[in-house]
Amino acid sequence: MTLFDIPIAGLDGTTDLLARHRGNPLLIVNVASGCALAADQYPALEALAQRHRADGLVVVGVPCNQFGEQEPGTAEEITAQCAVRRITFPHTEKTEVNGAGRHPLYTALTPLADAEGHTGDVRWNFEKFLVSGVGHPVGRFAPTVGPEDGDLLKAVRAQLR
């Protein structure tokens, strides 16, 4: 079983969002429209997605309201926020990344250590997980590591076709 086999719906209600991108590297990011990090990171994530789309990279936003209640909206409201920001990469349904209601996707991702050795619970909005084209977690980046960070870009490029 790989991460592509974990069922999770898209924000638009479509099923098996990850399975639709099987074979492509993914950058999975728990997002929140109301977070201060969104102002810089949402456009940078969109730029990264656009720059490497032809190389197979798929950025996947995972809306989460567990940190400061910064993503309280409905699917329609989150979609509208993305449209205002001109964000085109796919988003999953609103998801819990920590606690008893943790989605199985994050159960599979969170054992991976980041550069500081952190494993376990997601610490804040915009924590990033890089997944290989065969569906294995290969990188974890703290929320303050932006999409233009050299180490993140090097890890992403290593997964591209």
N, C-alpha and C positions, 0 to 999 in steps of 0.2 A: 504494500500500500504506500502511496506517495501523497503529498499534499494535494495533488490534482484530484485525488479520489475523495477528499473531504467535501461533503455537500455544503454549500453556502449559497444563498440566493443573492441575486443582484438587487440593488436599490430599487430597480424598476419591477421587481417581482420575478424576473426570469430565474430559472433554476440552474444549479451547478455552474456558477460563474467561473470557478477555478478550472473545471474540466474543459471549458471552452477554450482555455489558453494552454492546454497541455502541450508540452514541447518547447514552450517559451520561458525564458527566465522572468521571474516576477519580483517586483519590489512591493512588498505589502506594508502599508503604512496605516496605523490607526489615526484617524483624522477627527478634527472637531472645528467646525466653522467659527466658533466663538473664542477660540484659543488665540493668544497673542502670537504664537508661532505661525498661525495660518497666514498672516499677512505676507511673510517672506517665503514660507515653505510651500504653500499651495502653488504659487506661480513657478517656483523653481522645480517642483515635482512635475508640473505640466510641461515645462521646457525640457526636462530630462526625458519624459515620456515621448515627446515629439521628436527630439534629437535622435533617439535610439529605437523608435518604432520600427523602422525598416530593418533593424538588426534583430528584432524579435522581442525586445524588452516590453513588458506590460507592467505599468504601475497600477496597483490596485489600492484604492482608498477603502478603509474599513471604518465607517462612522461609529463613534463610541462616546457615550455620555457619562463615563465613569470618572472622569477627571474634572472636577470643578463644574460639573453639569454644563459643559461648554458645547454640547451637541444635543440640545433638548428637542429639536424639531422632528416633524414627521418625515417620511420618505420624500414627500412632495416638497416640503420646505428645504430639505437638504439638497435635493435636485435643483431647486431654484437658486440656492446659494452658489452651487457649482456653476450654474449658467451665468450668474452675475460675474463670477470670477473667471469665466471662460475656461473652466476645467472640463476636459473631455475624457480623461481616463476613467475606466470603470470603477464603480463603488459597489460594495456589498450592502446587504441589509444592515441596519444598525445592530451592533454586536457587542457583547461583553467580552473583554479581553482578560479580566482577572476575576477571582472569586468563584463562588459555587456555580454561578451561571456561565463560567468561561466557555466560549465556543471551542469545539474540538480543534479548530484551526490553530488557536493560540495554545492549546494543550500541546500540540505538536511543535510549535515554534519556540515557546519560552524556555525549554531546556538549553537552547543555544546560548553561548556566552558572547558578550560584546567585547570590544577591545579592552575594557576595564575589568573583564572577568565577571560581569554581572550576568546571572542567569535568573530564571524565575519570573515573577510578576513584571508586567509592563509598568514602567515608571511614570509615564506621562503621555500626553498627546504627541503624535508624530514620531513615535519610536518606529524604526524601520527594520524589516526582515527581508533579506535577499534569498530567493529560492532559485535553485538551478532549473534548467529546462527538463530535467528528469524528475523534478519534484522534491528535492531534498533541500532543507535549510542550509545555507552556506555562509550567511553573514547577518550580523545584528548590529544596529547602530542606534546610539542613544538619541533621545528626542532633540537635543541641541545640535546634533550632527546634521548639518543641512545637506540637501540634495546635491550641492556643488562641492562638497568636501572631497579632497583628493583621495582619501582612503576609500570612501564610498564609491567614487567614480572608478577607481582602479578595480574594486571588487565587481562592480557592475560590468565593466568592459571584459573582465575575465570570463563572464558567463555568456557573452554575446556570440552570435554565429560568426 
